[in-house]
């Protein structure tokens, strides 16, 4: 059960996040390209755009997996507050790397909202299933087969 929830949560979240990034870029809610890192780091800069998006999806899939695992370990932490804090830090880091200054002139609120929603999705699902798993294991009787006889 845990592996199935882990797989489907990170898969669906990463796919909808990539779709959300594409929508934000299409309607000019972001001033930078999500695949602009290929030119900056000179990695896959000659590749087709679909290859760049696929590599970005794999990277987001790995990050979502790490966040899901950490959220299972930190099941007592408030996920709504943590998703907002992590989203602001991520957007600040992205804007800092694009603008090359510590003073952020333009903060992409739609990007922060999309990141916060997906972080809340991942963190809340992981902490919920970790709590349920601990409740199920706690409520079992030590020798339940002998009690029924």
LOBA-44899 format. One record per residue (C-alpha): x, y negated, z. Coordinates in Angstrom, 3 decimals. Each point is the difference from the previous one (the first is absolute). Layout:
# LOBA-44899
+----------+----------+----------+
|       xx |       yy |       zz |
+----------+----------+----------+
|        X |        Y |        Z |
...
+----------+----------+----------+
***
This chain:
# LOBA-44899
+----------+----------+----------+
|       xx |       yy |       zz |
+----------+----------+----------+
|    0.000 |    0.000 |    0.000 |
|    2.756 |   -2.467 |    0.934 |
|    1.877 |    0.480 |   -3.263 |
|   -3.158 |   -0.404 |   -2.057 |
|   -0.928 |   -3.249 |    1.771 |
|    3.582 |   -1.249 |   -0.326 |
|    0.160 |    0.794 |   -3.710 |
|   -3.381 |   -1.465 |   -0.969 |
|    0.386 |   -3.119 |    2.129 |
|    3.374 |   -1.017 |   -1.392 |
|   -0.938 |    1.008 |   -3.546 |
|   -3.261 |   -1.967 |   -0.108 |
|    1.435 |   -2.964 |    1.864 |
|    3.039 |   -0.279 |   -2.257 |
|   -2.075 |    0.321 |   -3.177 |
|   -2.489 |   -2.656 |    1.084 |
|    2.871 |   -2.212 |    1.130 |
|    1.632 |    0.229 |   -3.437 |
|   -3.366 |   -0.781 |   -1.601 |
|   -0.420 |   -2.965 |    2.355 |
|    3.456 |   -1.305 |   -0.912 |
|   -0.858 |    0.259 |   -3.681 |
|   -3.258 |   -1.909 |    0.563 |
|    1.792 |   -2.694 |    2.022 |
|    2.585 |   -0.373 |   -2.769 |
|   -2.611 |    0.000 |   -2.785 |
|   -2.040 |   -2.798 |    1.574 |
|    3.114 |   -1.991 |    1.032 |
|   -0.448 |    0.258 |    3.770 |
|    3.730 |    0.746 |    0.194 |
|    2.674 |   -2.125 |   -1.631 |
|    2.431 |    2.914 |   -0.330 |
|   -0.146 |    3.351 |   -1.712 |
|   -0.213 |    3.166 |    2.133 |
|    2.467 |    1.629 |   -2.389 |
|    2.373 |   -2.978 |    0.019 |
|    2.403 |    1.880 |    2.262 |
|    1.210 |    1.934 |   -3.067 |
|    1.514 |   -3.153 |   -1.520 |
|    1.353 |   -1.250 |    3.306 |
|    1.828 |    3.207 |    0.886 |
|    0.723 |    1.028 |   -3.631 |
|   -1.678 |    3.368 |    0.535 |
|   -2.308 |    1.358 |   -2.708 |
|   -0.116 |   -3.453 |   -1.601 |
|   -0.087 |    1.528 |   -3.492 |
|   -2.704 |    2.516 |    0.879 |
|   -3.639 |   -0.111 |   -1.027 |
|   -2.328 |   -1.934 |    2.323 |
|   -1.865 |    3.184 |    0.955 |
|    3.259 |    1.524 |    1.239 |
|    0.596 |   -3.065 |    2.171 |
|   -3.510 |    0.240 |    1.465 |
|    0.468 |    3.742 |    0.587 |
|    3.254 |   -0.586 |    1.889 |
|   -1.703 |   -2.729 |    2.046 |
|   -2.823 |    2.453 |    0.778 |
|    2.498 |    2.634 |    1.179 |
|    1.656 |   -2.600 |    2.242 |
|   -3.357 |   -1.050 |    1.460 |
|   -0.934 |    3.667 |    0.463 |
|    3.159 |    0.543 |    2.055 |
|   -0.608 |   -3.127 |    2.095 |
|   -3.607 |    1.057 |    0.630 |
|    1.187 |    3.431 |    1.101 |
|    2.470 |   -1.498 |    2.446 |
|   -2.631 |   -2.386 |    1.381 |
|   -2.517 |    2.853 |    0.389 |
|    2.522 |    2.066 |    1.937 |
|    0.944 |   -2.928 |    2.247 |
|   -3.653 |   -0.817 |    0.656 |
|   -0.622 |    3.573 |    1.141 |
|    2.791 |   -0.369 |    2.516 |
|   -1.234 |   -3.411 |    1.178 |
|   -3.675 |    0.882 |    0.324 |
|   -0.533 |   -2.245 |    3.059 |
|    1.028 |   -3.229 |   -1.800 |
|   -2.745 |   -2.300 |   -1.300 |
|   -0.024 |    0.583 |   -3.742 |
|   -1.869 |   -3.154 |   -1.007 |
|    2.535 |   -2.299 |    1.612 |
|    2.970 |    2.020 |   -1.261 |
|   -1.297 |    0.074 |   -3.582 |
|   -0.333 |   -3.801 |   -0.016 |
|    3.474 |   -0.514 |    1.469 |
|    1.630 |    2.487 |   -2.377 |
|   -1.874 |   -1.521 |   -2.975 |
|    1.222 |   -3.513 |    0.821 |
|    3.569 |    1.280 |    0.405 |
|   -0.147 |    1.890 |   -3.317 |
|   -1.454 |   -2.957 |   -1.923 |
|    2.510 |   -2.365 |    1.594 |
|    2.806 |    2.366 |   -1.061 |
|   -1.340 |    0.223 |   -3.553 |
|   -0.420 |   -3.763 |   -0.284 |
|    3.440 |   -0.549 |    1.503 |
|    1.608 |    2.315 |   -2.535 |
|   -1.821 |   -1.719 |   -2.864 |
|    0.492 |   -3.626 |    1.099 |
|    3.551 |    0.479 |    1.382 |
|   -0.651 |   -2.318 |    2.947 |
|   -0.905 |    0.559 |    3.619 |
|   -2.684 |   -2.694 |   -0.224 |
|   -2.936 |    1.541 |   -1.784 |
|   -1.741 |   -2.544 |   -2.213 |
|   -2.730 |    2.273 |   -1.319 |
|   -1.399 |    2.824 |    2.104 |
|   -2.134 |    2.414 |   -2.012 |
|   -3.097 |    0.481 |    2.154 |
|   -1.692 |    2.452 |   -2.425 |
|    3.130 |    2.171 |    0.063 |
|    0.061 |   -0.137 |    3.804 |
|   -3.666 |    1.039 |    0.138 |
|    0.548 |    2.938 |   -2.361 |
|    3.035 |    1.163 |    1.967 |
|   -1.829 |   -0.399 |    3.334 |
|   -3.011 |    1.979 |   -1.224 |
|    2.153 |    2.864 |   -1.233 |
|    2.123 |   -0.022 |    3.135 |
|   -3.144 |    0.089 |    2.132 |
|   -1.274 |    2.906 |   -2.084 |
|    3.197 |    2.016 |    0.462 |
|    0.622 |   -0.861 |    3.658 |
|   -3.595 |    0.474 |    1.134 |
|   -0.397 |    3.327 |   -1.787 |
|    3.233 |    1.318 |    1.471 |
|   -0.733 |   -1.114 |    3.558 |
|   -3.582 |    1.312 |   -0.184 |
|    1.089 |    3.450 |   -1.123 |
|    2.812 |    0.073 |    2.564 |
|   -2.500 |   -0.816 |    2.767 |
|   -2.459 |    2.616 |   -1.229 |
|    2.748 |    2.612 |   -0.162 |
|    1.091 |   -0.776 |    3.563 |
|   -3.613 |    0.166 |    1.245 |
|   -0.606 |    3.342 |   -1.694 |
|    3.133 |    1.522 |    1.503 |
|   -0.769 |   -1.455 |    3.439 |
|   -3.576 |    1.298 |    0.182 |
|    0.837 |    3.615 |   -0.754 |
|   -0.107 |    2.431 |    2.858 |
|    3.217 |    1.837 |    0.681 |
|   -1.562 |    3.422 |   -0.218 |
|   -3.317 |   -0.581 |   -1.750 |
|   -0.352 |    3.549 |   -1.330 |
|   -0.230 |    1.420 |    3.556 |
|   -2.602 |   -2.547 |    1.093 |
|   -2.547 |    1.149 |   -2.589 |
|    0.169 |    3.670 |    0.996 |
+----------+----------+----------+
***
